[in-house]
Amino acid sequence: MQGKKNYQEKLFANFQLSERVPKDNFY
């Protein structure tokens, strides 16, 4: 299922971004 793989990769990228950026600066 390619769609599910892309979804998981997008989630992972968003998770790394949110980890790197403080919650106050995350809009």
N, C-alpha and C positions, 0 to 999 in steps of 0.2 A: 504494500500500500504506500505509494509515493506520497500521497497527500498527508498521511499521518506522519511520515518521516519529516516532511517539510515543516509540519506543525510543531513537532518536537524540537527541531532545530531552531525554529523561531522562538519558542518558549525558552530554550536554553540561552539564546542570545539576549533576550529580554532579561532573564535572570542575572546574567553576568553584568549587564548594564546597570541594573538596579543595585547589584552588590557594589559596583564601583562608584556609583553616584549616591551621595547622601539623600535620604528620604526628602529632606527639605527642598533640595534642588531638583527633585524628580517630578516633572509635570507631565 
